[in-house]
Amino acid sequence: MSIIRVIKSEWPAVVSLLLIFSAVLLCFVGWIWNVVKLFAIAADPLTGMFILRCVGVIFAPLGIILGYL
């Protein structure tokens, strides 16, 4: 009976931890995609998107957003 009570009291913490972990994982994946796309367009002529992707490698929030575009 006490195990069920502990599980019921701990589920909000577990859900919160999973949501935070998922958000961090999605941010990391977006930043990596930005770096991959940067190398893919490196041989193309210099464009605004290339410059933004270069800035996004250093400024991670921009890189995360550009990784998903």
PyMOL commands that set and color helices and strands:
alter all, ss='L'
color gray80, all
select helices_A, chain A and resi 2-40+48-58+60-67
alter helices_A, ss='H'
color red, helices_A
deselect
rebuild
show_as cartoon
